[in-house]
Amino acid sequence: MKKLTLSAVLAAGLLLLLRPETVSAAVRDGLSLCGRTVIPSLFPFFVVTSLLLQLGLADGLQGLCAPFMGPLFRLRGVCAMPLLAGLVGGYPSGARTAVELYQQGRLSRQEAELLLGFCDNCGPAFLLGYVGVTVLDSARAGLWLYLIHVSAALTTGLILCRLVKDRGPALLPSRLPAKTVSFAQALTSSVSSALTSSLNICAFVVAFAVLTALLPTGLPPAVSGVLEMVSGTAGLAPGRAGFIAAAAIVGWGGLSVHCQALSAAAPAEVSFRWHWTGKALQAGISAAVAAVAAGMIYP
């Protein structure tokens, strides 16, 4: 396996030397995507989410969300925060929030690892605006894709939370003493943390833009979508097949998204064992539901 990996890296390095124009164009496209979409959408959301967590929103959600987080997912109410962040803010907001709560001592390691299996999701802006309107030429299709994505994420959570017995919720009390943090401290910390996270995400976006550009031309969108979600969905055509493929690609997220989440989890040394299982399961569920829904959207 090590020799195969080394050979792949050497081959990629050789392609970088042989196709400098392609690489330069891919870097420019990746940086343009970061400037137009990634940073404007994620940086403010990261700042606000981190600020709310440091000021005690997690404690408020504990009692508010416990009535449905317990029966549905067998998790404490505080675990709703990463799930909501992922469904509203998009990749990798859910993973980042779960790790941040774990670092604050609000989640056990088992809870954080389990949440990574279904809380890291695509936000509505990408599915409604880009995939729906731009790619599939249908706002209705984009809305359906988001509803399918949400239902697949929740279903994946229901399955994982019943398969994984050792979640350790009893290791932590329902409410932990709140840390005393001034607004000024929370704001400066949130901005610095959001900047670091945004730069890490942009680095992976650019790296995978280059890698995707070096792939052979004419590959099916689903293949490039395994690596990078945006380029994979960009190659889809309007219609049933494109709709189903979009649901699967966005449910999986792409290796670029996984690396972004890994980057967020690395400082906390949280295992990704349930993340891979959850995203594969979510992609399969999304494709199956989309295949049924396609008959109503494309009669």
C-alpha positions as CSV (number, residue, x, y, z in Angstrom):
1,M,0.0,0.0,0.0
2,K,2.9,2.3,0.8
3,K,4.5,1.7,-2.5
4,L,1.2,2.3,-4.3
5,T,0.8,5.6,-2.5
6,L,4.3,6.7,-3.2
7,S,3.9,5.8,-6.9
8,A,0.6,7.9,-7.1
9,V,2.3,10.9,-5.5
10,L,5.3,10.6,-7.9
11,A,2.9,10.4,-10.9
12,A,1.0,13.5,-9.7
13,G,4.3,15.3,-9.3
14,L,5.3,14.4,-12.8
15,L,2.0,15.6,-14.2
16,L,2.6,18.9,-12.3
17,L,5.8,19.4,-14.3
18,L,4.3,18.2,-17.7
19,R,1.1,20.3,-17.5
20,P,2.1,23.6,-15.8
21,E,-0.6,25.6,-17.7
22,T,-3.4,23.3,-16.5
23,V,-2.1,23.4,-13.0
24,S,-1.9,27.2,-13.0
25,A,-5.5,27.5,-14.3
26,A,-6.7,25.0,-11.7
27,V,-5.1,27.0,-8.9
28,R,-6.6,30.3,-10.2
29,D,-10.0,28.6,-10.4
30,G,-9.7,27.2,-6.9
31,L,-8.7,30.6,-5.5
32,S,-11.5,32.2,-7.4
33,L,-14.0,29.7,-5.9
34,C,-12.6,30.4,-2.4
35,G,-12.9,34.2,-2.9
36,R,-16.4,34.1,-4.4
37,T,-18.1,31.3,-2.4
38,V,-16.1,29.6,0.3
39,I,-14.8,32.5,2.4
40,P,-17.9,34.7,2.1
41,S,-20.2,31.9,3.1
42,L,-18.2,30.0,5.7
43,F,-16.0,32.7,7.5
44,P,-18.9,34.7,9.0
45,F,-20.8,31.5,9.9
46,F,-17.7,30.1,11.6
47,V,-17.3,33.4,13.6
48,V,-20.9,33.4,14.7
49,T,-21.0,29.7,15.6
50,S,-17.8,29.8,17.6
51,L,-19.0,33.0,19.4
52,L,-22.3,31.4,20.3
53,L,-20.7,28.3,21.6
54,Q,-18.3,30.2,23.8
55,L,-21.1,32.4,25.2
56,G,-23.1,29.3,26.3
57,L,-25.5,28.4,23.5
58,A,-24.7,24.7,23.9
59,D,-26.0,24.9,27.5
60,G,-29.3,26.4,26.3
61,L,-29.7,23.7,23.6
62,Q,-29.2,21.0,26.2
63,G,-32.7,21.4,27.7
64,L,-34.4,22.7,24.6
65,C,-33.3,19.8,22.3
66,A,-33.2,16.9,24.7
67,P,-36.9,15.9,24.2
68,F,-36.2,14.9,20.6
69,M,-32.4,14.2,20.6
70,G,-32.9,11.5,23.3
71,P,-35.7,9.5,21.7
72,L,-34.4,9.8,18.1
73,F,-30.7,9.5,18.5
74,R,-30.2,8.5,22.1
75,L,-27.9,11.5,22.5
76,R,-28.0,14.5,24.9
77,G,-29.5,17.8,23.8
78,V,-26.1,19.5,23.4
79,C,-25.4,17.2,20.5
80,A,-28.0,19.1,18.4
81,M,-25.6,22.0,17.9
82,P,-23.3,20.2,15.4
83,L,-26.2,18.7,13.6
84,L,-27.9,22.1,13.1
85,A,-24.6,23.8,12.2
86,G,-24.0,21.2,9.5
87,L,-27.5,21.4,8.0
88,V,-27.5,25.3,7.9
89,G,-23.8,26.2,7.4
90,G,-22.7,23.4,5.2
91,Y,-19.5,21.4,4.9
92,P,-17.5,21.3,7.2
93,S,-19.4,23.4,9.8
94,G,-20.9,20.4,11.5
95,A,-17.6,18.6,12.0
96,R,-15.9,21.8,13.2
97,T,-18.7,22.4,15.8
98,A,-18.6,18.8,17.1
99,V,-14.8,19.0,17.6
100,E,-15.0,22.4,19.2
101,L,-17.6,21.2,21.7
102,Y,-15.4,18.1,22.5
103,Q,-12.5,20.4,23.1
104,Q,-14.6,22.5,25.5
105,G,-15.5,19.3,27.4
106,R,-19.2,19.5,26.4
107,L,-19.1,16.2,24.4
108,S,-17.4,12.9,25.2
109,R,-15.0,11.5,22.7
110,Q,-17.6,8.8,21.8
111,E,-20.3,11.4,21.2
112,A,-18.0,13.5,19.0
113,E,-16.9,10.5,16.9
114,L,-20.5,9.4,16.4
115,L,-21.7,12.9,15.5
116,L,-19.0,13.1,12.8
117,G,-20.9,10.2,11.1
118,F,-24.0,12.3,10.3
119,C,-23.5,16.0,11.3
120,D,-21.2,17.0,8.5
121,N,-23.5,18.0,5.7
122,C,-24.1,20.3,2.8
123,G,-25.9,23.6,3.4
124,P,-29.0,24.9,1.5
125,A,-27.2,27.6,-0.4
126,F,-25.1,25.2,-2.5
127,L,-28.0,22.8,-3.2
128,L,-30.6,25.4,-3.9
129,G,-28.6,28.0,-5.7
130,Y,-25.8,26.1,-7.5
131,V,-26.9,22.5,-8.0
132,G,-30.6,23.2,-8.4
133,V,-30.7,26.5,-10.4
134,T,-27.3,26.5,-12.2
135,V,-26.6,22.8,-12.8
136,L,-30.0,21.1,-13.0
137,D,-31.8,24.3,-14.2
138,S,-34.6,23.8,-11.6
139,A,-35.1,25.5,-8.3
140,R,-37.6,22.8,-7.5
141,A,-35.0,20.1,-8.0
142,G,-32.6,22.0,-5.7
143,L,-35.3,22.1,-3.0
144,W,-35.9,18.4,-3.3
145,L,-32.2,17.7,-3.2
146,Y,-31.9,19.6,0.1
147,L,-34.9,17.8,1.6
148,I,-33.4,14.5,0.5
149,H,-30.0,15.4,1.9
150,V,-31.5,16.3,5.3
151,S,-33.6,13.2,5.5
152,A,-30.7,11.0,4.5
153,A,-28.5,12.6,7.2
154,L,-31.1,12.1,9.9
155,T,-31.7,8.5,8.8
156,T,-28.0,7.8,8.9
157,G,-27.9,9.2,12.4
158,L,-30.8,7.0,13.5
159,I,-29.0,4.0,12.1
160,L,-25.5,4.8,13.5
161,C,-26.9,5.7,17.0
162,R,-28.5,2.2,17.2
163,L,-25.5,0.3,15.9
164,V,-22.9,2.0,18.1
165,K,-23.5,1.0,21.7
166,D,-20.5,2.5,23.4
167,R,-21.3,6.2,23.1
168,G,-20.4,7.2,26.7
169,P,-23.1,9.8,27.3
170,A,-23.0,8.9,31.0
171,L,-19.4,10.0,31.2
172,L,-20.5,13.7,31.3
173,P,-23.2,15.3,33.4
174,S,-26.2,16.8,31.6
175,R,-25.0,20.3,32.4
176,L,-21.4,21.3,32.9
177,P,-20.3,24.5,34.7
178,A,-20.2,27.3,32.2
179,K,-16.8,28.9,31.6
180,T,-16.6,32.6,32.3
181,V,-15.6,34.2,29.1
182,S,-15.9,37.9,28.3
183,F,-17.5,38.9,25.0
184,A,-14.2,40.5,23.9
185,Q,-12.3,37.3,24.6
186,A,-14.9,35.2,22.8
187,L,-15.0,37.5,19.8
188,T,-11.2,37.7,19.3
189,S,-10.9,33.9,19.8
190,S,-13.8,33.2,17.4
191,V,-12.4,35.4,14.6
192,S,-8.9,33.9,14.9
193,S,-10.3,30.4,14.9
194,A,-12.6,31.1,12.0
195,L,-9.7,32.5,9.9
196,T,-7.5,29.5,10.5
197,S,-10.4,27.1,9.6
198,S,-11.2,29.1,6.5
199,L,-7.6,29.1,5.3
200,N,-7.4,25.3,5.8
201,I,-10.5,24.7,3.8
202,C,-9.3,27.0,1.0
203,A,-6.0,25.0,0.9
204,F,-7.9,21.8,0.3
205,V,-10.2,23.4,-2.2
206,V,-7.2,24.5,-4.3
207,A,-5.3,21.2,-3.9
208,F,-8.3,19.1,-5.1
209,A,-9.0,21.6,-7.9
210,V,-5.5,20.8,-9.2
211,L,-5.9,17.1,-8.6
212,T,-9.2,17.1,-10.5
213,A,-7.8,19.1,-13.4
214,L,-5.0,16.4,-13.8
215,L,-7.5,13.6,-14.2
216,P,-8.1,12.3,-17.7
217,T,-10.7,14.2,-19.6
218,G,-14.1,12.6,-20.3
219,L,-14.5,10.9,-16.9
220,P,-18.1,10.5,-15.7
221,P,-19.1,13.3,-13.2
222,A,-19.7,10.6,-10.5
223,V,-16.0,9.7,-10.7
224,S,-14.7,13.2,-10.2
225,G,-17.4,13.7,-7.6
226,V,-15.8,11.1,-5.5
227,L,-12.8,13.4,-5.2
228,E,-14.4,16.9,-5.3
229,M,-18.1,17.6,-4.9
230,V,-18.3,20.9,-6.9
231,S,-16.5,19.7,-10.0
232,G,-18.5,16.4,-9.9
233,T,-21.9,18.2,-9.7
234,A,-20.8,20.7,-12.3
235,G,-20.6,18.1,-15.0
236,L,-24.1,16.8,-14.5
237,A,-26.9,17.3,-17.0
238,P,-30.5,18.3,-16.1
239,G,-32.8,15.3,-15.9
240,R,-33.4,12.2,-13.8
241,A,-29.9,10.8,-14.1
242,G,-28.3,14.1,-13.1
243,F,-30.7,14.5,-10.2
244,I,-30.0,11.1,-8.7
245,A,-26.2,11.5,-9.3
246,A,-26.3,14.9,-7.6
247,A,-28.0,13.4,-4.5
248,A,-25.3,10.7,-4.2
249,I,-22.4,13.1,-4.8
250,V,-23.6,15.7,-2.3
251,G,-24.4,12.9,0.2
252,W,-20.9,11.6,-0.1
253,G,-19.3,15.0,-0.1
254,G,-16.1,14.1,-1.9
255,L,-12.6,13.5,-0.5
256,S,-11.9,17.3,-0.5
257,V,-14.7,17.7,2.1
258,H,-13.5,14.8,4.1
259,C,-10.0,16.3,4.3
260,Q,-11.5,19.6,5.4
261,A,-13.3,17.8,8.2
262,L,-10.2,15.8,9.1
263,S,-8.3,19.0,9.3
264,A,-10.8,20.3,11.8
265,A,-10.7,17.1,13.9
266,A,-6.9,16.6,13.8
267,P,-6.0,18.9,16.7
268,A,-8.4,17.0,19.0
269,E,-7.2,13.6,17.8
270,V,-10.8,12.5,17.3
271,S,-11.2,9.2,15.3
272,F,-12.9,9.3,11.9
273,R,-14.1,5.7,12.0
274,W,-17.8,6.6,11.9
275,H,-17.4,9.5,9.5
276,W,-16.5,7.2,6.5
277,T,-19.3,4.8,7.3
278,G,-21.8,7.6,7.8
279,K,-21.0,9.4,4.5
280,A,-21.1,6.2,2.5
281,L,-24.4,5.3,4.0
282,Q,-25.8,8.8,3.5
283,A,-24.8,8.7,-0.2
284,G,-26.6,5.4,-0.7
285,I,-29.7,6.5,1.1
286,S,-29.7,9.8,-0.9
287,A,-29.5,8.0,-4.2
288,A,-32.3,5.6,-3.3
289,V,-34.6,8.4,-2.2
290,A,-33.7,10.5,-5.2
291,A,-34.5,7.7,-7.6
292,V,-38.1,7.5,-6.1
293,A,-38.5,11.3,-6.1
294,A,-37.2,11.7,-9.6
295,G,-40.4,10.2,-10.9
296,M,-42.4,13.1,-9.4
297,I,-39.9,15.9,-10.5
298,Y,-39.3,14.6,-14.0
299,P,-42.6,12.9,-15.0
